[in-house]
Amino acid sequence: MCGITGFYALRENAISNLTKIEQSTNKLLLRGPDNGRITKTAKIALGHRRLSIIDTTEHAAQPMYDHTGRYVIIFNGEILNFKALAEQHLQSAGMATVSSDTEVLLYLLIQHGPQCLEWLSGFFAFAFYDLKEDTLLLARDRYGKKPLLYYACDDYLAFSSEMKSLLEWDIPKELDYTVLHQYLQLNYIPQPQSMLKGVAKLKPGHYMVFNAKGLKEYKAFYQLKIDTAGYGQYTYEEAKQELVRRMDASVKERMIADVPLGAFLSGGIDSSVIVALASRHTTRLNTYSVGYKDNAYFDETQYAKLVAQKYQTNHTVFALSNNDFLEHIYAVLDYLDEPFADSSAIPEYILSYYTRKHVTVALSGDGGDEVFSGYNKHAAELKVRQTSLANTLVKTALPLWNALPRSRNSKSGNLFRQLHRFAEGANLSVKERYWRWASFNTAQQVSGLLSQQSLKKVDMPLMQHERELLLANLKTGDFNEVLLTDMNLVLLSDMLVKVDLMSMANSLEIRSPFLDYKVVDFAFSLPAAYKIDSTLKKKVLQDAFRPMLPEEIYNRPKHGFEIPLLDWFRKELWGLINDELLKSSFVEEQGIFDVDAIEQLKKKLQSNNPEDSHATIWALIVFQYWWKKYYC
């Protein structure tokens, strides 16, 4: 993994900005602590920070030019099948045997152009410049595992792996209030938007080409689709066997590295599958888990230990206290250069922090829930589509669920919370229900949090249009459409952003075997009934690997990567909330939020029925911390 940044001057008045390349590159230090280099021409500047994983020699240093000096590339990610691609497509260039994936990609682009993107297996974001033709190509991997932000105007194009680096190009810092509204609903920013007007993220599976006249081409080289024609291709037993085969190949391919490698092991199905398969290809695999010393409800390390024992891994549990977690909150807030309020970023950061002390690359189970239907909301969606007496009773009891205390921090409170959300969503359309269950706050609730001045800057029709685009795949009732929407929204804008930011903050590369396109395409050629039924989520995945995993990890409650935010906000972090970031005088002076609404939210946090107020408080903390960093 690495970090990239660049500036392409389209007009003469922007050429002076090329001198900012060093500052922009240096902002990516944690993404690439091993080496940093830049290159400049009359019109373009490119910067690269390197985290050496494959071919750690100087031969693979970047920016990388071809032997003629005409072409140059900066690359972030890994092309896992680069040796096979060299043998298949670069024999004439004398590159049948190479050690650098970047070099292979460089010559593939020279000889074959953007069509070679379809051949790549891995995850990436890169820039490729042709000095003779004065054209710049930017591209991003199929599912958006690696980020690429850009700002384009008449005078120039600036791009980078991170916002903090992009801002060094002196782009405008105008807050987008429509995106702020979306953020406060979801607790993350749906791509391709950003919190700054004019800044966008390149869509996954897309490339764009710029020349001296500006944007020339913006095109998809991959688009995930539901393959209904493939629904009858495999029997259930055949699908299980094929899944094991494809996952094994994916894991094996992702174990290629010239540095120490390990795996995250939470004790859930996804990470356990990865460890079971990885153990086929190495001895004494290094595995890592985070444990919660002070909160047994969130601790799942006993399940991880069962898997570690079965496969005799070199297992390390980072057993942490509340204070250990709290110590890292400011490190998380400091690294975020755009509001992102999935609170599981905190344990993700801590797991990456401690794991990096042992290895440079870690395998992870990211994507398993979205691809194979593993979330509780999936079971709820399946259930709500069925007619039953139980459904009717739960819906009818909505006034009761409204009155009962709801919180994620206890078994009873979480049950009441789930029943309330189910009853609330049961009477909505599929699209409205999906959005409600993906959100922490309704649009109406968010409007109540914003000041009247801010609300005037929210483009409600545009926000509705963008929401419709995100929900466009929910059209026929096929349950796979729910999973496809998760891939395009939840995975892209929440899960992968979290993993990328928190791992890169610790200079750790994360590889996700579930997101091999050959696994994902296969999964979306299976009928939804193979993935979920009334008794089991991730059905085909669980059944396929049941012979390989301890029985104890099956059919147990799914907690997710959560932390006890509510307790912290009521105690240790109350001063940060009440006396600083959400202090009434500061909120009033800032003018973005409604002072009375924020005060009511703080009271709800301390009440006997906090609901998800802690999640909204965390979203506000993250935003306020970011706002003070970049606007004060």
C-alpha positions as CSV (number, residue, x, y, z in Angstrom):
1,M,0.0,0.0,0.0
2,C,1.1,3.5,-0.6
3,G,-0.2,7.1,-1.0
4,I,-0.4,9.1,-4.3
5,T,-1.0,12.7,-5.1
6,G,-0.8,14.8,-8.2
7,F,-1.5,18.1,-9.9
8,Y,-2.2,18.7,-13.6
9,A,-2.1,22.3,-14.8
10,L,-4.6,22.9,-17.6
11,R,-3.9,26.6,-17.8
12,E,-0.8,28.7,-17.4
13,N,-2.0,30.5,-14.3
14,A,-2.1,27.1,-12.4
15,I,1.5,26.1,-13.2
16,S,2.9,27.8,-10.1
17,N,0.9,25.3,-7.9
18,L,3.2,22.5,-9.1
19,T,5.7,23.6,-6.4
20,K,3.3,22.3,-3.7
21,I,4.0,18.7,-4.6
22,E,6.4,18.1,-1.7
23,Q,3.9,19.4,0.9
24,S,1.1,17.3,-0.6
25,T,3.2,14.2,-0.7
26,N,4.5,14.6,2.9
27,K,0.9,14.5,4.1
28,L,0.8,10.9,3.1
29,L,3.7,9.8,5.2
30,L,1.8,7.2,7.3
31,R,0.5,5.6,4.1
32,G,4.1,5.2,2.9
33,P,6.7,5.5,5.6
34,D,9.4,3.6,3.7
35,N,10.1,6.1,0.9
36,G,8.8,9.2,-0.7
37,R,9.6,10.7,-4.1
38,I,8.2,13.2,-6.5
39,T,8.5,14.1,-10.2
40,K,7.6,17.3,-12.1
41,T,7.3,18.3,-15.7
42,A,6.2,21.6,-17.2
43,K,2.5,20.8,-16.6
44,I,2.2,18.0,-14.1
45,A,3.6,17.0,-10.7
46,L,3.3,13.5,-9.2
47,G,4.1,12.4,-5.7
48,H,4.3,9.0,-4.1
49,R,4.8,7.6,-0.5
50,R,5.7,4.0,-0.4
51,L,4.9,1.1,2.0
52,S,7.1,-1.6,0.5
53,I,5.2,-5.0,0.3
54,I,6.1,-6.7,-3.0
55,D,9.7,-6.1,-4.3
56,T,11.1,-3.9,-1.5
57,T,14.1,-2.9,-3.6
58,E,14.8,0.4,-5.3
59,H,13.9,-1.2,-8.6
60,A,10.2,-0.8,-7.6
61,A,10.5,2.8,-6.4
62,Q,8.0,5.4,-7.7
63,P,7.1,7.6,-9.6
64,M,8.2,4.9,-12.1
65,Y,9.1,5.8,-15.7
66,D,9.3,3.4,-18.6
67,H,12.6,2.9,-20.3
68,T,11.9,5.6,-22.9
69,G,10.9,8.3,-20.4
70,R,7.6,8.9,-22.1
71,Y,5.3,7.3,-19.6
72,V,5.2,7.6,-15.8
73,I,3.0,6.0,-13.1
74,I,2.2,6.4,-9.4
75,F,0.4,3.4,-7.9
76,N,-1.3,2.6,-4.7
77,G,-2.3,-1.0,-4.0
78,E,-1.4,-4.5,-5.1
79,I,-1.8,-6.4,-8.4
80,L,-1.8,-9.9,-7.2
81,N,-1.7,-11.7,-10.5
82,F,1.1,-9.5,-12.0
83,K,3.4,-12.4,-12.8
84,A,0.7,-14.2,-14.7
85,L,-0.2,-11.0,-16.6
86,A,3.5,-10.5,-17.5
87,E,3.7,-14.0,-18.9
88,Q,0.5,-13.7,-20.9
89,H,0.7,-10.1,-22.2
90,L,4.3,-8.8,-22.0
91,Q,6.4,-11.5,-23.6
92,S,7.3,-9.1,-26.4
93,A,8.5,-6.5,-24.0
94,G,10.9,-9.0,-22.4
95,M,9.1,-8.9,-19.1
96,A,8.0,-12.5,-18.7
97,T,9.8,-12.5,-15.3
98,V,9.5,-9.4,-13.2
99,S,9.4,-8.7,-9.5
100,S,7.3,-5.5,-9.4
101,D,3.5,-5.2,-9.9
102,T,3.8,-1.5,-10.7
103,E,6.2,-2.2,-13.5
104,V,3.9,-4.8,-15.0
105,L,0.9,-2.4,-14.8
106,L,3.0,0.4,-16.4
107,Y,3.8,-1.7,-19.5
108,L,0.3,-3.2,-19.7
109,L,-1.1,0.4,-19.9
110,I,1.5,1.3,-22.5
111,Q,0.8,-1.7,-24.7
112,H,-2.9,-2.3,-24.1
113,G,-4.4,0.9,-22.7
114,P,-7.4,0.9,-20.3
115,Q,-8.6,-2.5,-21.5
116,C,-6.0,-4.1,-19.3
117,L,-7.9,-2.9,-16.2
118,E,-10.3,-5.8,-16.7
119,W,-7.4,-8.2,-16.3
120,L,-6.2,-7.0,-12.9
121,S,-6.8,-9.0,-9.7
122,G,-6.2,-6.9,-6.6
123,F,-7.0,-3.5,-5.3
124,F,-5.6,-0.2,-6.5
125,A,-5.8,3.5,-7.3
126,F,-3.2,5.0,-9.7
127,A,-2.3,7.8,-12.1
128,F,-0.6,7.1,-15.5
129,Y,0.7,10.0,-17.5
130,D,1.8,10.1,-21.2
131,L,4.2,13.0,-21.6
132,K,4.1,13.0,-25.4
133,E,0.3,13.0,-25.7
134,D,-0.2,15.1,-22.5
135,T,-2.9,12.8,-21.2
136,L,-3.5,11.6,-17.6
137,L,-5.4,8.5,-16.7
138,L,-6.8,7.9,-13.2
139,A,-8.3,4.5,-12.2
140,R,-9.7,2.8,-9.1
141,D,-10.3,-0.8,-8.3
142,R,-13.6,-2.7,-8.7
143,Y,-15.1,-2.2,-5.2
144,G,-13.3,1.0,-4.1
145,K,-10.9,-0.6,-1.6
146,K,-8.4,2.1,-2.3
147,P,-9.5,5.7,-2.3
148,L,-8.9,8.4,-4.9
149,L,-10.2,11.9,-4.4
150,Y,-10.0,14.7,-7.0
151,Y,-10.9,18.3,-7.6
152,A,-11.3,19.5,-11.2
153,C,-11.9,23.0,-12.4
154,D,-11.1,24.9,-15.6
155,D,-7.6,25.7,-14.5
156,Y,-6.3,22.4,-13.1
157,L,-7.0,18.9,-11.8
158,A,-5.7,17.9,-8.3
159,F,-6.0,14.4,-6.9
160,S,-4.8,12.4,-3.9
161,S,-5.3,9.3,-1.7
162,E,-6.5,11.5,1.2
163,M,-8.2,14.8,1.7
164,K,-5.5,16.2,3.9
165,S,-3.0,15.9,1.0
166,L,-5.5,17.2,-1.5
167,L,-6.0,20.4,0.5
168,E,-2.3,21.2,0.2
169,W,-3.1,22.1,-3.4
170,D,-5.1,25.1,-2.1
171,I,-8.4,23.8,-3.4
172,P,-11.5,25.7,-2.1
173,K,-12.8,24.5,1.3
174,E,-16.5,25.2,0.9
175,L,-18.6,23.0,3.1
176,D,-21.3,21.1,1.3
177,Y,-24.4,21.3,3.5
178,T,-26.4,18.8,1.5
179,V,-23.6,16.2,2.2
180,L,-23.6,17.2,5.8
181,H,-27.3,16.4,6.0
182,Q,-26.6,12.9,4.5
183,Y,-23.7,12.3,6.8
184,L,-25.8,13.0,9.9
185,Q,-28.4,10.5,8.6
186,L,-25.9,7.7,7.9
187,N,-22.8,8.6,10.1
188,Y,-20.7,8.4,6.9
189,I,-20.6,10.2,3.6
190,P,-22.1,8.3,0.6
191,Q,-19.7,8.2,-2.3
192,P,-18.9,9.8,-4.7
193,Q,-19.7,12.9,-2.6
194,S,-17.3,14.5,-0.1
195,M,-17.9,17.1,2.6
196,L,-16.3,19.8,0.4
197,K,-18.1,21.1,-2.6
198,G,-16.3,20.3,-5.8
199,V,-14.3,17.4,-4.3
200,A,-15.4,13.9,-5.4
201,K,-14.2,10.3,-5.2
202,L,-13.5,8.4,-8.4
203,K,-16.2,5.7,-8.7
204,P,-15.0,2.2,-8.1
205,G,-14.5,0.2,-11.2
206,H,-14.0,3.4,-13.2
207,Y,-11.2,5.3,-14.9
208,M,-11.1,8.9,-16.1
209,V,-8.8,10.5,-18.7
210,F,-7.8,14.1,-18.8
211,N,-6.0,16.1,-21.5
212,A,-5.1,19.7,-22.0
213,K,-8.8,20.5,-22.6
214,G,-10.0,18.9,-19.4
215,L,-12.0,15.7,-18.8
216,K,-11.9,13.6,-21.9
217,E,-13.4,10.3,-20.7
218,Y,-15.1,8.9,-17.5
219,K,-15.9,5.2,-18.0
220,A,-16.6,2.0,-16.2
221,F,-14.3,-1.0,-16.7
222,Y,-16.3,-3.1,-14.2
223,Q,-19.8,-3.0,-12.8
224,L,-21.2,-5.5,-10.3
225,K,-24.5,-7.0,-11.5
226,I,-26.9,-9.7,-10.4
227,D,-26.5,-12.6,-12.7
228,T,-30.0,-14.0,-12.7
229,A,-29.1,-16.2,-15.7
230,G,-26.6,-18.1,-13.4
231,Y,-29.2,-18.9,-10.7
232,G,-29.6,-22.5,-12.0
233,Q,-26.0,-23.1,-12.8
234,Y,-25.1,-24.7,-9.4
235,T,-27.0,-27.0,-7.1
236,Y,-26.6,-26.0,-3.4
237,E,-23.9,-28.7,-2.9
238,E,-22.0,-27.7,-6.0
239,A,-22.2,-24.0,-4.9
240,K,-20.6,-24.9,-1.6
241,Q,-17.8,-26.8,-3.3
242,E,-17.2,-24.0,-5.8
243,L,-17.2,-21.4,-3.0
244,V,-14.5,-23.2,-1.1
245,R,-12.4,-23.5,-4.3
246,R,-12.7,-19.8,-5.1
247,M,-12.1,-18.6,-1.6
248,D,-9.0,-20.9,-1.2
249,A,-7.6,-19.4,-4.5
250,S,-8.3,-15.9,-3.3
251,V,-6.7,-16.4,0.1
252,K,-3.6,-18.1,-1.4
253,E,-3.2,-15.2,-3.9
254,R,-3.4,-12.7,-1.1
255,M,-0.6,-14.3,0.9
256,I,2.0,-13.1,-1.6
257,A,4.3,-10.7,0.2
258,D,8.0,-10.0,0.7
259,V,7.2,-8.8,4.3
260,P,5.7,-10.4,7.4
261,L,2.0,-11.4,7.0
262,G,-0.8,-12.3,9.5
263,A,-4.6,-12.3,9.8
264,F,-7.2,-10.7,11.9
265,L,-9.3,-13.3,13.8
266,S,-12.4,-12.0,15.6
267,G,-14.0,-15.4,16.1
268,G,-16.8,-14.7,13.6
269,I,-17.4,-16.8,10.6
270,D,-15.7,-14.5,8.0
271,S,-12.3,-14.1,9.7
272,S,-12.4,-17.8,10.8
273,V,-12.9,-18.9,7.2
274,I,-9.9,-16.8,6.2
275,V,-7.7,-18.3,8.9
276,A,-8.8,-21.8,8.1
277,L,-7.9,-21.4,4.4
278,A,-4.6,-19.4,5.0
279,S,-3.5,-22.2,7.3
280,R,-3.5,-24.5,4.3
281,H,-0.7,-22.4,2.7
282,T,1.6,-21.7,5.7
283,T,2.5,-23.1,9.0
284,R,1.9,-21.2,12.3
285,L,0.0,-18.3,10.8
286,N,0.1,-15.2,12.9
287,T,-3.4,-14.2,14.0
288,Y,-4.6,-11.2,16.1
289,S,-7.7,-10.3,18.1
290,V,-8.8,-7.4,20.3
291,G,-10.4,-8.3,23.6
292,Y,-12.5,-6.1,25.9
293,K,-11.3,-6.5,29.5
294,D,-14.0,-4.3,31.0
295,N,-17.0,-5.3,29.0
296,A,-17.8,-9.0,28.6
297,Y,-20.8,-8.2,26.4
298,F,-18.6,-6.9,23.6
299,D,-15.8,-9.5,24.1
300,E,-15.7,-12.4,21.6
301,T,-12.1,-13.6,22.0
302,Q,-13.1,-17.0,23.3
303,Y,-14.4,-17.9,19.9
304,A,-11.2,-16.6,18.2
305,K,-9.2,-18.8,20.5
306,L,-11.1,-21.9,19.5
307,V,-10.2,-21.3,15.8
308,A,-6.6,-20.4,16.7
309,Q,-6.3,-23.7,18.7
310,K,-7.8,-25.8,15.9
311,Y,-5.3,-24.4,13.3
312,Q,-2.4,-24.0,15.8
313,T,-1.9,-20.4,14.8
314,N,0.6,-18.1,16.5
315,H,-2.3,-16.2,18.2
316,T,-2.1,-12.9,20.0
317,V,-5.0,-11.3,21.9
318,F,-4.7,-7.7,22.7
319,A,-6.7,-7.6,25.9
320,L,-7.5,-3.9,26.4
321,S,-9.2,-1.9,29.1
322,N,-11.5,1.0,28.6
323,N,-8.6,3.3,29.2
324,D,-6.6,1.6,26.5
325,F,-9.4,2.3,24.0
326,L,-9.9,5.9,25.3
327,E,-6.2,6.6,24.8
328,H,-6.5,6.1,21.1
329,I,-9.6,8.2,20.4
330,Y,-7.7,11.4,19.7
331,A,-5.3,9.5,17.4
332,V,-8.4,8.5,15.4
333,L,-9.9,12.0,15.4
334,D,-6.5,13.5,14.4
335,Y,-6.1,11.2,11.4
336,L,-9.6,11.7,10.0
337,D,-9.5,14.4,7.3
338,E,-13.2,14.1,6.5
339,P,-16.0,13.4,8.9
340,F,-16.5,9.6,9.3
341,A,-18.5,8.4,12.3
342,D,-18.6,4.7,12.3
343,S,-17.5,4.2,15.9
344,S,-16.0,0.7,15.0
345,A,-13.2,2.7,13.5
346,I,-11.8,3.0,17.0
347,P,-11.3,-0.7,17.6
348,E,-10.2,-1.1,13.9
349,Y,-7.5,1.5,14.6
350,I,-6.4,-0.2,17.8
351,L,-6.3,-3.7,16.2
352,S,-4.2,-2.2,13.3
353,Y,-2.0,-0.3,15.8
354,Y,-1.0,-3.4,17.7
355,T,-0.9,-5.8,14.7
356,R,1.5,-3.5,12.9
357,K,4.0,-4.1,15.7
358,H,4.2,-7.7,14.4
359,V,3.4,-7.7,10.7
360,T,3.1,-5.4,7.7
361,V,0.2,-7.2,5.9
362,A,-3.0,-8.6,7.5
363,L,-5.8,-10.7,5.9
364,S,-9.3,-9.7,6.9
365,G,-12.9,-10.8,6.5
366,D,-14.2,-7.5,5.1
367,G,-17.0,-7.9,2.6
368,G,-18.4,-11.2,3.8
369,D,-21.5,-9.7,5.3
370,E,-22.4,-7.7,2.2
371,V,-21.6,-10.4,-0.3
372,F,-23.2,-13.4,1.6
373,S,-25.9,-11.6,3.7
374,G,-24.6,-11.6,7.2
375,Y,-26.2,-8.6,8.8
376,N,-29.1,-8.7,11.3
377,K,-30.9,-6.2,9.0
378,H,-30.9,-8.9,6.3
379,A,-32.7,-11.3,8.5
380,A,-35.2,-8.5,9.4
381,E,-35.7,-7.7,5.7
382,L,-36.4,-11.3,4.9
383,K,-38.8,-11.6,7.8
384,V,-40.7,-8.4,7.1
385,R,-41.4,-9.7,3.6
386,Q,-43.2,-12.7,5.0
387,T,-46.8,-12.6,6.4
388,S,-47.0,-13.9,9.9
389,L,-48.8,-13.4,13.2
390,A,-45.5,-12.5,14.8
391,N,-44.9,-9.7,12.3
392,T,-48.3,-8.3,12.9
393,L,-47.8,-8.4,16.7
394,V,-44.5,-6.6,16.5
395,K,-45.9,-3.9,14.2
396,T,-48.9,-3.4,16.4
397,A,-46.7,-3.0,19.5
398,L,-44.8,0.0,18.1
399,P,-46.3,2.3,20.8
400,L,-44.9,-0.2,23.4
401,W,-41.4,-0.2,21.8
402,N,-41.5,3.6,21.7
403,A,-42.0,3.6,25.5
404,L,-39.3,1.1,26.4
405,P,-35.6,2.0,26.9
406,R,-33.6,1.2,23.8
407,S,-29.8,0.9,23.7
408,R,-27.1,-1.2,22.0
409,N,-25.3,-1.5,25.4
410,S,-27.4,-4.2,27.0
411,K,-29.2,-7.4,25.8
412,S,-32.7,-6.2,26.7
413,G,-32.1,-2.6,25.5
414,N,-30.7,-4.0,22.2
415,L,-33.7,-6.3,21.8
416,F,-36.2,-3.4,22.3
417,R,-34.1,-1.3,19.9
418,Q,-34.3,-4.0,17.2
419,L,-38.1,-4.6,17.7
420,H,-38.6,-0.8,17.5
421,R,-36.7,-0.6,14.2
422,F,-38.5,-3.6,12.8
423,A,-41.9,-2.2,13.6
424,E,-40.9,1.2,12.3
425,G,-39.7,-0.2,9.0
426,A,-42.4,-2.8,8.5
427,N,-44.9,-0.3,7.0
428,L,-42.5,1.3,4.7
429,S,-41.7,0.5,1.0
430,V,-38.6,-1.5,0.3
431,K,-36.6,1.5,-0.6
432,E,-37.8,3.6,2.3
433,R,-37.2,0.7,4.7
434,Y,-33.7,0.1,3.4
435,W,-32.7,3.7,3.9
436,R,-34.3,3.9,7.3
437,W,-32.5,0.7,8.5
438,A,-29.2,2.0,7.0
439,S,-29.6,5.3,8.9
440,F,-29.3,6.5,12.5
441,N,-31.5,9.5,12.0
442,T,-34.3,10.3,9.6
443,A,-34.1,13.3,7.3
444,Q,-36.6,15.1,9.5
445,Q,-34.5,14.5,12.6
446,V,-31.4,15.8,10.9
447,S,-33.2,18.9,9.8
448,G,-34.0,19.5,13.4
449,L,-30.4,19.4,14.4
450,L,-29.3,22.0,11.8
451,S,-29.7,25.7,12.2
452,Q,-32.2,27.6,10.0
453,Q,-29.2,29.2,8.3
454,S,-27.7,25.8,7.5
455,L,-31.0,24.3,6.3
456,K,-31.3,27.0,3.6
457,K,-28.0,25.7,2.1
458,V,-29.3,22.1,1.9
459,D,-30.4,21.2,-1.6
460,M,-33.3,18.9,-0.7
461,P,-34.2,17.9,-4.3
462,L,-30.6,17.1,-5.0
463,M,-30.3,15.0,-1.8
464,Q,-33.5,13.1,-2.8
465,H,-32.1,12.5,-6.3
466,E,-28.8,11.2,-4.9
467,R,-30.7,8.9,-2.5
468,E,-32.7,7.5,-5.4
469,L,-29.5,6.7,-7.3
470,L,-28.1,4.8,-4.3
471,L,-31.4,2.8,-4.1
472,A,-31.9,2.3,-7.8
473,N,-31.1,-1.4,-7.7
474,L,-34.1,-2.1,-5.4
475,K,-36.6,-2.7,-8.1
476,T,-37.8,-6.3,-8.6
477,G,-38.0,-7.8,-5.1
478,D,-35.0,-10.1,-5.6
479,F,-33.2,-10.2,-2.2
480,N,-29.9,-10.0,-4.0
481,E,-30.8,-6.4,-4.8
482,V,-30.5,-5.6,-1.1
483,L,-27.0,-7.1,-1.1
484,L,-26.0,-5.2,-4.2
485,T,-27.2,-2.0,-2.6
486,D,-25.1,-2.8,0.4
487,M,-22.1,-3.3,-1.8
488,N,-22.6,0.1,-3.5
489,L,-23.4,2.0,-0.3
490,V,-22.4,0.3,3.0
491,L,-19.3,-1.5,1.9
492,L,-18.0,1.3,-0.3
493,S,-18.7,4.3,1.8
494,D,-18.5,2.8,5.3
495,M,-16.7,-0.5,5.7
496,L,-13.9,0.0,3.2
497,V,-13.3,3.7,4.2
498,K,-13.0,2.6,7.8
499,V,-10.5,-0.2,7.0
500,D,-8.4,1.9,4.7
501,L,-8.2,4.9,7.0
502,M,-7.5,3.0,10.2
503,S,-5.0,0.6,8.7
504,M,-3.1,3.3,6.8
505,A,-2.9,5.4,9.9
506,N,-0.8,2.6,11.2
507,S,1.1,1.8,7.9
508,L,-0.6,-1.6,7.8
509,E,-1.8,-3.2,4.5
510,I,-5.2,-5.0,4.8
511,R,-6.1,-7.7,2.2
512,S,-9.7,-8.9,1.9
513,P,-10.1,-12.3,0.2
514,F,-13.9,-12.0,0.1
515,L,-13.5,-9.1,-2.3
516,D,-11.8,-11.0,-5.0
517,Y,-14.0,-10.3,-8.0
518,K,-14.1,-14.0,-8.9
519,V,-15.7,-14.6,-5.5
520,V,-18.0,-11.7,-5.7
521,D,-19.2,-12.4,-9.2
522,F,-19.8,-16.0,-8.3
523,A,-21.8,-15.0,-5.2
524,F,-24.1,-12.7,-7.3
525,S,-24.8,-15.6,-9.6
526,L,-26.3,-17.6,-6.8
527,P,-30.0,-17.2,-5.8
528,A,-30.6,-15.4,-2.6
529,A,-32.0,-18.5,-1.0
530,Y,-28.5,-20.0,-1.0
531,K,-27.4,-17.1,1.2
532,I,-30.2,-16.5,3.7
533,D,-33.3,-18.2,4.8
534,S,-35.6,-17.9,7.9
535,T,-33.1,-19.8,10.1
536,L,-29.6,-18.9,8.9
537,K,-27.7,-15.9,7.5
538,K,-24.6,-16.4,5.2
539,K,-26.1,-19.9,4.7
540,V,-23.9,-21.1,1.8
541,L,-20.8,-19.7,3.5
542,Q,-21.5,-21.3,6.8
543,D,-22.4,-24.6,5.4
544,A,-19.5,-24.7,3.0
545,F,-17.0,-24.3,5.8
546,R,-18.8,-26.1,8.6
547,P,-16.4,-29.1,8.4
548,M,-13.4,-26.8,8.8
549,L,-14.6,-24.6,11.8
550,P,-15.4,-25.2,15.5
551,E,-19.1,-25.8,16.0
552,E,-19.2,-23.3,18.8
553,I,-18.8,-20.3,16.5
554,Y,-22.0,-21.1,14.6
555,N,-25.4,-19.6,15.4
556,R,-24.2,-17.3,18.1
557,P,-25.2,-13.7,18.5
558,K,-23.5,-11.2,16.2
559,H,-22.2,-8.1,18.0
560,G,-20.0,-6.6,15.3
561,F,-16.9,-4.5,16.0
562,E,-18.5,-2.3,18.7
563,I,-17.4,-0.3,21.7
564,P,-19.2,1.1,24.8
565,L,-19.5,4.6,23.5
566,L,-22.6,5.4,25.7
567,D,-20.7,4.8,28.9
568,W,-17.7,6.8,27.8
569,F,-19.8,9.8,26.7
570,R,-21.6,9.8,30.0
571,K,-18.4,9.7,32.0
572,E,-14.8,10.0,30.7
573,L,-15.7,12.0,27.5
574,W,-18.5,14.2,28.9
575,G,-16.2,17.1,29.3
576,L,-15.1,16.9,25.6
577,I,-18.8,17.0,24.7
578,N,-20.4,19.4,27.1
579,D,-17.5,21.8,27.7
580,E,-15.8,21.9,24.3
581,L,-17.1,20.5,21.0
582,L,-20.8,20.8,21.8
583,K,-20.6,23.6,24.3
584,S,-23.6,25.9,23.7
585,S,-21.6,29.1,23.2
586,F,-19.4,27.4,20.6
587,V,-22.3,25.8,18.8
588,E,-24.1,29.2,18.7
589,E,-21.0,31.0,17.5
590,Q,-20.4,28.4,14.8
591,G,-23.9,28.7,13.4
592,I,-24.2,25.3,11.8
593,F,-26.3,23.5,14.3
594,D,-29.5,24.4,16.3
595,V,-28.4,25.1,19.9
596,D,-31.6,23.9,21.5
597,A,-31.6,20.7,19.5
598,I,-28.0,19.9,20.6
599,E,-28.9,20.6,24.2
600,Q,-31.9,18.2,24.0
601,L,-29.6,15.6,22.4
602,K,-27.2,15.8,25.3
603,K,-30.0,15.4,27.7
604,K,-31.2,12.3,25.9
605,L,-27.7,10.9,26.1
606,Q,-27.9,11.1,29.9
607,S,-31.5,9.8,30.1
608,N,-32.9,6.3,30.9
609,N,-33.8,5.9,27.2
610,P,-30.8,7.0,25.2
611,E,-31.7,5.1,22.0
612,D,-29.0,5.8,19.4
613,S,-28.2,9.3,20.7
614,H,-24.6,8.2,21.4
615,A,-24.1,7.5,17.7
616,T,-25.4,10.9,16.7
617,I,-23.3,12.5,19.4
618,W,-20.2,10.7,18.0
619,A,-21.1,12.0,14.5
620,L,-21.2,15.5,15.9
621,I,-18.0,15.1,17.8
622,V,-16.2,13.9,14.7
623,F,-17.6,16.7,12.6
624,Q,-16.8,19.4,15.2
625,Y,-13.3,18.1,15.7
626,W,-12.7,18.1,11.9
627,W,-14.3,21.6,11.5
628,K,-12.1,23.1,14.2
629,K,-9.0,21.5,12.5
630,Y,-9.7,22.9,9.0
631,Y,-11.9,26.0,9.6
632,C,-10.7,27.6,12.8
